[in-house]
């Protein structure tokens, strides 16, 4: 990747470090992907993981080029998105916690679709925090379009790896979840992870 005048090799290295730290650590998207991999298998989770990676990249580009300043200035918009997303995440956590993997529980009966996963990024508090942080640090006024494209490319590439890794991890773990009780315990653990990460985001 060739650095622009506004983004040096050192800046791109810092961008990679930020992307690695934010994309691979536990959070709502990754917990949902692991749960989907465990309950539905990797192949059926592919639309979900693609929606996460592509949806967040699109969000980065739009925020970086058009919405970043608006979000910074509008407390009502920022807080509305944050709390609305938190409520949805808690509802998703409940659905995962009550799923038994057999289609008979109170949870989701199918994996998330590409469109649903893409749309979900816009109400995911962690996604908003990551998008605003990345674009505010790396999309500069002297070359906003070029920098936004670099940021988007880095997050897309690493996002695909991260999403695939978490979905594959859930699929691998599923081999040990041979009883309904074990699968239920795993779902509850993933739901708890979503709740904890959501509560952590609300403290900021």
PyMOL commands that set and color helices and strands:
alter all, ss='L'
color gray80, all
select helices_A, chain A and resi 9-24+28-40+42-73+75-97+114-123+125-138+141-174+180-202
alter helices_A, ss='H'
color red, helices_A
deselect
rebuild
show_as cartoon
